[in-house]
Amino acid sequence: MDGEVQERGGGRGEAAETAEEETAPNSSNGQEHYCEIKELVDLIESTASIGDYRMMQKKESHILVRRLKILLLLLEDVKELHGQVPETSSIPFSNLKKALLCAKELLITCSAGSKIYLTLENEAIMGRFHNVNKKLSKALEDLPYEELGVSDEVKEEIDLVRMHLKRSKGRTESQDAELAMDMMVVFSKDDERKADSAIIARLANKLELHSVVHLNTETIAVRKLVRESGGKNAESIQHVIELLSKFRRSAGLEDINVLDDPTFDNALNKSPSLVIPDEFLCPISLEIMTDPVFIETGQTYERESIQKWLDSHQTCPTTRQPLAHSSLAPNYALRNLILQWCERNNFQLPIKYAASDTESSSSIEGKEEVVSAVQNLSSNQLEVQRKASRKIRMLSKENPVNRILIAQSGGIPPLVQLLSYPDSKIQEHSVTALLNLSIDEANKKLIAREGAIPAVIDVLRNGSTAAKENSATALFSLSMVKDIKETIVLSNGIPPLVDLLQHGTMAGKKDAATALAHLCVDQANKTRAIEAGIIPPLMKLVKDSYMIDEVVSILYQLSSHQDGPQEIGQFSFIETLVDLTRDGTPTNKEWATTLLLSLASANSSFMLIALQFGVLQNLIEISESGNARAQRKAKSLLKLMRRYEQI
C-alpha cells in the first residue's frame, strides 16, 4: 500500500492517501453516472413532449411514448442513489441512451415528416418502430437492477414494459389497408382513371391535406424530404411529389415546383444569410407579399392569392371560418414593414400583374352558364334535358368551382331524378355528373340525402355499358363516407359490382374492382363479396395479366376471411402466383409473395404446392434483390418453410 501511496501522492500521509483512493474516484465516476441519468430523464421528457403524430403512425407513437414514460420510474429510482451508481451500469445506460435517441428521431419523423411519404412508406416506418422496440428491450434487459437497488415495484413495471417491447410488432389497421389501396390506384401506371379525382379528394381528406395551411406545411416537409434523401428512395419521393401536386390543384392552389421553386428556398431558409420572416409570406402561395390585404377574420394574404381563393370558397383559408363578405382591406402597416426589410437586405420584390377585366367577366359568365344548365334539367323537352345533363357533366368534370356552384344552384335533386329516366343518354350523363360532383366532400352527403344510392345501383344493374362503368365509380366515390358505404351494402350493391367484374368491359372490370376493393376492407363485406362470387373473376384477371397488382391485393384482403384461402388456393392459381414471383415486375413479385405468405400461414398445403412449382429459388432471389416490402415478405415465407421442415 505504501508503494501505491507514494507513487500517487508524494508527501501526503498514508491515511489521507487511502481515504482519497477509496472515495474520490468512485465519487467522481458516480457523479458522472448521475449526470448521465439526469440526461436520460431529460431525453425522455423532451421526446414525450413531441406529440401531434401523423394519422398512420399515431397509435404506435403514443404506445411508444407511454412506455418511455414508464422508464422515468426506473431513472428516478436510480437518481435517488445520489451518485452511487455502479460502474457495471455504464454500458447498459449508454445503450439505453442510443435506443432513446433512435426513438426520439423516429417520433420526430412521425410528427413533422411528410404525411404522404409516411403513408406511402408506412410498412417501413413500422419496421423502424420494431427495431426501436428491440433496442429498448435489449438495453433494459442488460441493466444491473440489483446493483442499482431498484425497488421491486419499479422492477415489475420495467419487466412488463420489456415483455410488451418483445411482443410488439408493427401491424396495419383496416384503415391503413384502405389508404394503401387508394395509394396503389393513384400511382397505377395504367391509363388515367376517371375516378382519380375522387380518390385524390378522399386521400386529401383522410390525410388532412385539404386546407391551405396543411398543404403548405406538407409542401415544406416534402422539400425537406427531397433534400435529406440524397437521391435514395427516388421512386417513392417522385410519387410523393406527384400526389402533393394533385392535392394542391384539387384545393384550388397554385402548383408549385417542389424541386426548383425559389420561394421554397426562402421559406425553408436555404440561405442562412437571408431568411424572409414568416409573417411576410402569404399563407396560400408561400411567396413574399407585395400587396398584403386583410379579410374579415383578420388574417392577411397576398391580394391575388386570396381573390383566387374567394372565387370558389366562402371560408377563411387559415381558420376555415365562414365569411359573411369577401371585402379586402389593404394592410399598409405590414406592407411598409416588408418594403423596409427589402430595402435593408437589398431584396427585389417580384412583379405582380392584376387580373384583367376579361377574367372577371368570364367568371360571371361561367356562373350564369351553370345556373342556366341546372334550370334546363327540369325542362319538359327531352332534347333540352339531354343537352343540359351533358352540359352539367362537362362543367363538373374538372372544375372544383363548378361542382360547388352546381350544388348551390340546386343541380343535385334533378340529376338524381333523371337516373330513373328511360333515355339511356340522359341516364349516362346524369350518373356521370353525380360522379363528378361527388368529388366534393360536401356533395357526397347531398347526393345520398336525395336518395341516389338505390337509383345508382339500379343503373349499375340495367344501364348502358358506359353508365354501368360510371355507376361503379360513383359508388366507389360515395362510399368514402362511412354512412353512405353502409347504405350501398344494405342496398345490395355488392352483387351487381361482382357481376360487372365478371361480365363487363375491361374498363368496367377496373371500375368494379376498385369499388369492391374499398368495400371489402370490412370483414362483413368480405363475406357478402365471396358469397356473390368475387374470387373466380379476380383470379381470371390475374391469369389474363390484367391489373395484377390491384387484383392480387384484393385477393390478399379476402385471404384473411375464413373462406378466402380455400377458394383462392387452387392448384392452377398458386402456379400463376409462383410464375409472378419469377417473371413479374417488382410490385407483381411483392404482391404475389404477400398473398402466398398469407395462404401458407392459413394452410401449409398451399406452401407445399408452391414448392412443387419451384417457388423456393424465386423467394431467395426476392429476399436478396426485391423491393423492401417484397424482401420482408419473402424472408417471412422462407422462415415459415424452414419451420415446417423442422416439424
Backbone hydrogen bonds, N-H to C=O, Kabsch-Sander energy under -0.5 kcal/mol:
donor,donor_aa,acceptor,acceptor_aa,energy
5,V,1,M,-2.6
6,Q,2,D,-3.0
7,E,3,G,-2.2
8,R,4,E,-1.6
9,G,5,V,-3.4
10,G,6,Q,-1.4
12,R,9,G,-0.7
17,E,13,G,-2.3
18,T,14,E,-2.6
19,A,15,A,-2.4
20,E,16,A,-2.5
21,E,17,E,-2.4
22,E,18,T,-1.9
23,T,19,A,-1.9
24,A,20,E,-1.8
27,S,23,T,-2.7
28,S,24,A,-2.6
29,N,25,P,-2.6
30,G,26,N,-2.9
31,Q,27,S,-2.5
32,E,28,S,-2.0
33,H,29,N,-2.6
34,Y,30,G,-2.6
35,C,31,Q,-2.1
36,E,32,E,-1.7
37,I,33,H,-2.4
38,K,34,Y,-2.3
39,E,35,C,-2.2
40,L,36,E,-2.1
41,V,37,I,-2.3
42,D,38,K,-2.3
43,L,39,E,-2.2
44,I,40,L,-2.4
45,E,41,V,-2.5
46,S,42,D,-2.5
47,T,43,L,-2.0
48,A,44,I,-2.8
49,S,45,E,-0.9
50,I,47,T,-1.5
54,R,110,C,-3.1
57,Q,54,R,-0.9
58,K,54,R,-0.9
58,K,55,M,-0.8
61,S,57,Q,-2.5
62,H,58,K,-2.5
63,I,59,K,-2.1
64,L,60,E,-2.4
65,V,61,S,-2.5
66,R,62,H,-2.4
67,R,63,I,-1.9
68,L,64,L,-2.3
69,K,65,V,-2.2
70,I,66,R,-1.2
71,L,67,R,-1.1
72,L,68,L,-0.6
72,L,69,K,-1.0
73,L,70,I,-1.3
74,L,70,I,-0.8
75,L,71,L,-2.3
76,E,72,L,-2.8
77,D,73,L,-1.9
78,V,74,L,-2.2
79,K,75,L,-2.4
80,E,76,E,-1.1
81,L,78,V,-2.0
82,H,79,K,-2.0
84,Q,81,L,-1.4
85,V,83,G,-1.4
89,S,86,P,-1.4
90,S,87,E,-2.0
93,F,89,S,-2.3
94,S,90,S,-1.9
95,N,91,I,-2.6
96,L,92,P,-2.3
97,K,93,F,-2.3
98,K,94,S,-2.0
99,A,95,N,-2.2
100,L,96,L,-2.5
101,L,97,K,-2.4
102,C,98,K,-2.0
103,A,99,A,-2.2
104,K,100,L,-2.5
105,E,101,L,-2.5
106,L,102,C,-2.2
107,L,103,A,-2.5
108,I,104,K,-2.4
109,T,105,E,-1.9
110,C,106,L,-2.2
111,S,107,L,-0.8
111,S,108,I,-0.6
112,A,108,I,-3.2
113,G,109,T,-2.0
118,L,114,S,-2.5
119,T,115,K,-1.7
120,L,116,I,-2.7
121,E,117,Y,-2.7
122,N,119,T,-1.2
125,I,121,E,-2.1
126,M,122,N,-2.5
127,G,123,E,-1.6
128,R,124,A,-1.5
129,F,125,I,-2.0
130,H,126,M,-2.1
131,N,127,G,-2.1
132,V,128,R,-2.5
133,N,129,F,-2.5
134,K,130,H,-2.0
135,K,131,N,-2.3
136,L,132,V,-2.6
137,S,133,N,-2.5
138,K,134,K,-2.4
139,A,135,K,-2.3
140,L,136,L,-2.4
141,E,137,S,-2.0
142,D,138,K,-1.5
143,L,140,L,-0.8
145,Y,143,L,-1.6
148,L,144,P,-1.9
149,G,145,Y,-0.8
149,G,146,E,-0.9
150,V,145,Y,-2.0
155,K,151,S,-2.6
156,E,152,D,-2.2
157,E,153,E,-1.7
158,I,154,V,-2.5
159,D,155,K,-2.5
160,L,156,E,-1.9
161,V,157,E,-2.0
162,R,158,I,-2.8
163,M,159,D,-2.2
164,H,160,L,-2.2
165,L,161,V,-2.6
166,K,162,R,-2.2
167,R,163,M,-1.8
168,S,164,H,-1.6
171,R,169,K,-0.6
177,A,173,E,-1.6
178,E,174,S,-1.9
179,L,175,Q,-2.2
180,A,176,D,-2.9
181,M,177,A,-2.2
182,D,178,E,-2.2
183,M,179,L,-2.8
184,M,180,A,-2.2
185,V,181,M,-2.2
186,V,182,D,-2.5
187,F,183,M,-2.3
188,S,185,V,-1.0
196,D,193,R,-0.8
199,I,195,A,-2.5
200,I,196,D,-2.8
201,A,197,S,-2.4
202,R,198,A,-2.1
203,L,199,I,-2.9
204,A,200,I,-2.7
205,N,201,A,-1.9
206,K,202,R,-2.5
207,L,203,L,-2.8
208,E,205,N,-0.8
209,L,204,A,-3.4
212,V,317,P,-0.6
213,V,317,P,-0.6
215,L,211,S,-2.4
216,N,212,V,-2.4
217,T,213,V,-2.3
218,E,214,H,-2.4
219,T,215,L,-2.2
220,I,216,N,-2.0
221,A,217,T,-2.1
222,V,218,E,-2.7
223,R,219,T,-2.2
224,K,220,I,-2.2
225,L,221,A,-2.2
226,V,222,V,-2.6
227,R,223,R,-2.0
228,E,224,K,-2.4
229,S,225,L,-1.4
230,G,226,V,-0.6
232,K,229,S,-1.6
234,A,231,G,-0.6
237,I,233,N,-2.5
238,Q,234,A,-2.2
239,H,235,E,-1.9
240,V,236,S,-2.1
241,I,237,I,-2.4
242,E,238,Q,-2.4
243,L,239,H,-2.5
244,L,240,V,-2.4
245,S,241,I,-2.1
246,K,242,E,-1.7
247,F,243,L,-2.5
248,R,244,L,-2.5
249,R,245,S,-2.3
250,S,246,K,-2.4
251,A,247,F,-1.7
252,G,249,R,-1.4
253,L,248,R,-3.0
256,I,254,E,-0.9
258,V,256,I,-1.1
261,D,257,N,-2.7
264,F,261,D,-0.8
265,D,261,D,-0.9
266,N,262,P,-1.5
267,A,263,T,-2.7
268,L,264,F,-2.3
269,N,266,N,-1.8
270,K,265,D,-3.6
274,L,271,S,-1.4
276,I,274,L,-0.6
280,F,277,P,-1.9
281,L,278,D,-1.8
282,C,287,E,-3.0
286,L,282,C,-2.6
289,M,280,F,-2.6
293,V,301,Y,-2.8
294,F,329,A,-4.1
295,I,299,Q,-1.6
298,G,295,I,-2.1
301,Y,293,V,-2.3
303,R,291,D,-1.9
306,I,302,E,-2.5
307,Q,303,R,-2.3
308,K,304,E,-1.7
309,W,305,S,-1.9
310,L,306,I,-2.7
311,D,307,Q,-1.1
312,S,309,W,-1.6
313,H,309,W,-1.0
316,C,321,Q,-2.4
320,R,316,C,-2.2
323,L,314,Q,-2.9
329,A,294,F,-1.8
331,N,292,P,-2.6
332,Y,330,P,-1.0
335,R,331,N,-2.2
336,N,332,Y,-2.5
337,L,333,A,-1.9
338,I,334,L,-2.5
339,L,335,R,-2.4
340,Q,336,N,-2.5
341,W,337,L,-2.4
342,C,338,I,-2.6
343,E,339,L,-2.2
344,R,340,Q,-2.3
345,N,341,W,-2.0
346,N,342,C,-0.6
346,N,343,E,-0.7
347,F,342,C,-2.5
349,L,347,F,-0.6
360,S,356,S,-1.6
361,S,357,D,-2.6
362,S,358,T,-2.3
363,S,359,E,-1.6
364,I,360,S,-1.5
365,E,361,S,-2.3
366,G,362,S,-2.0
367,K,363,S,-1.7
368,E,364,I,-2.1
369,E,365,E,-2.1
370,V,366,G,-1.8
371,V,367,K,-2.3
372,S,368,E,-2.3
373,A,369,E,-2.1
374,V,370,V,-2.4
375,Q,371,V,-2.1
376,N,372,S,-1.8
377,L,373,A,-0.8
377,L,374,V,-0.9
378,S,375,Q,-1.2
379,S,376,N,-1.6
382,L,380,N,-0.5
385,Q,381,Q,-2.2
386,R,382,L,-2.5
387,K,383,E,-2.4
388,A,384,V,-2.5
389,S,385,Q,-2.8
390,R,386,R,-1.9
391,K,387,K,-2.4
392,I,388,A,-2.8
393,R,389,S,-2.0
394,M,390,R,-2.3
395,L,391,K,-2.9
396,S,392,I,-2.0
397,K,394,M,-0.9
398,E,394,M,-0.5
399,N,395,L,-0.6
403,R,399,N,-1.5
404,I,400,P,-1.5
405,L,401,V,-2.4
406,I,402,N,-3.1
407,A,403,R,-1.6
408,Q,404,I,-2.7
409,S,405,L,-2.0
410,G,407,A,-1.6
411,G,406,I,-2.6
415,L,411,G,-1.3
416,V,412,I,-2.3
417,Q,413,P,-2.1
418,L,414,P,-1.9
419,L,415,L,-0.6
419,L,416,V,-1.0
420,S,417,Q,-1.1
421,Y,418,L,-1.5
424,S,422,P,-0.5
427,Q,423,D,-2.3
428,E,424,S,-2.4
429,H,425,K,-2.9
430,S,426,I,-2.5
431,V,427,Q,-2.4
432,T,428,E,-2.0
433,A,429,H,-2.3
434,L,430,S,-2.3
435,L,431,V,-1.8
436,N,432,T,-2.4
437,L,433,A,-2.7
438,S,434,L,-2.0
439,I,436,N,-1.2
440,D,437,L,-1.5
444,K,440,D,-1.2
445,K,441,E,-0.8
446,L,442,A,-1.4
447,I,443,N,-2.8
448,A,444,K,-2.2
449,R,445,K,-2.5
450,E,446,L,-1.1
451,G,448,A,-2.0
452,A,447,I,-1.4
455,A,451,G,-0.7
456,V,452,A,-2.8
457,I,453,I,-2.4
458,D,454,P,-2.0
459,V,455,A,-1.9
460,L,456,V,-2.2
461,R,457,I,-1.7
462,N,458,D,-2.6
463,G,459,V,-2.8
468,K,464,S,-2.8
469,E,465,T,-2.1
470,N,466,A,-2.3
471,S,467,A,-2.0
472,A,468,K,-2.3
473,T,469,E,-1.8
474,A,470,N,-2.1
475,L,471,S,-2.5
476,F,472,A,-2.0
477,S,473,T,-2.5
478,L,474,A,-2.8
479,S,475,L,-2.1
480,M,477,S,-1.2
481,V,478,L,-1.6
482,K,480,M,-0.5
485,K,481,V,-2.5
486,E,482,K,-2.0
487,T,483,D,-1.8
488,I,484,I,-2.5
489,V,485,K,-1.9
490,L,486,E,-2.9
491,S,487,T,-1.7
492,N,489,V,-1.7
493,G,488,I,-2.1
497,L,493,G,-1.0
498,V,494,I,-2.3
499,D,495,P,-2.3
500,L,496,P,-2.0
501,L,497,L,-2.2
502,Q,498,V,-1.7
503,H,499,D,-2.8
504,G,500,L,-2.3
509,K,505,T,-2.9
510,K,506,M,-1.9
511,D,507,A,-2.2
512,A,508,G,-2.7
513,A,509,K,-2.7
514,T,510,K,-2.1
515,A,511,D,-2.0
516,L,512,A,-2.8
517,A,513,A,-2.4
518,H,514,T,-1.4
519,L,515,A,-2.1
520,C,516,L,-2.7
521,V,518,H,-1.2
522,D,519,L,-1.2
526,K,522,D,-1.3
527,T,523,Q,-1.3
528,R,524,A,-1.5
529,A,525,N,-2.6
530,I,526,K,-2.7
531,E,527,T,-2.5
532,A,528,R,-1.7
533,G,530,I,-1.2
534,I,529,A,-1.9
538,L,534,I,-1.4
539,M,535,I,-2.5
540,K,536,P,-2.1
541,L,537,P,-1.9
542,V,538,L,-1.7
543,K,539,M,-2.3
544,D,540,K,-2.0
545,S,542,V,-1.6
546,Y,541,L,-2.7
551,V,547,M,-2.8
552,V,548,I,-2.9
553,S,549,D,-1.9
554,I,550,E,-1.4
555,L,551,V,-2.4
556,Y,552,V,-2.2
557,Q,553,S,-1.8
558,L,554,I,-2.4
559,S,555,L,-1.6
560,S,557,Q,-1.3
561,H,558,L,-1.8
564,G,561,H,-1.2
567,E,563,D,-1.2
568,I,564,G,-2.6
569,G,565,P,-3.0
570,Q,568,I,-1.9
574,I,570,Q,-2.5
575,E,571,F,-1.6
576,T,572,S,-1.5
577,L,573,F,-2.4
578,V,574,I,-2.5
579,D,575,E,-2.3
580,L,576,T,-1.9
581,T,577,L,-1.8
582,R,578,V,-1.0
582,R,579,D,-0.6
583,D,579,D,-3.2
584,G,580,L,-1.9
589,K,585,T,-2.7
590,E,586,P,-1.8
591,W,587,T,-2.5
592,A,588,N,-2.7
593,T,589,K,-2.4
594,T,590,E,-2.1
595,L,591,W,-2.5
596,L,592,A,-2.4
597,L,593,T,-2.4
598,S,594,T,-1.8
599,L,595,L,-2.5
600,A,596,L,-2.8
601,S,597,L,-2.1
602,A,598,S,-1.3
603,N,599,L,-2.2
606,F,603,N,-1.4
607,M,603,N,-0.7
608,L,604,S,-1.8
609,I,605,S,-1.9
610,A,606,F,-2.1
611,L,607,M,-2.2
612,Q,608,L,-1.8
613,F,609,I,-1.2
614,G,611,L,-1.6
615,V,610,A,-1.6
618,N,614,G,-0.7
619,L,615,V,-2.5
620,I,616,L,-2.1
621,E,617,Q,-2.1
622,I,618,N,-2.4
623,S,619,L,-2.8
624,E,620,I,-0.9
624,E,621,E,-0.6
625,S,621,E,-2.5
626,G,622,I,-2.5
631,Q,627,N,-2.7
632,R,628,A,-1.9
633,K,629,R,-2.4
634,A,630,A,-2.8
635,K,631,Q,-2.5
636,S,632,R,-2.1
637,L,633,K,-2.3
638,L,634,A,-2.5
639,K,635,K,-2.3
640,L,636,S,-2.1
641,M,637,L,-2.1
642,R,638,L,-2.3
643,R,639,K,-2.3
644,Y,640,L,-2.0
645,E,641,M,-2.0
646,Q,642,R,-1.9
647,I,643,R,-1.6
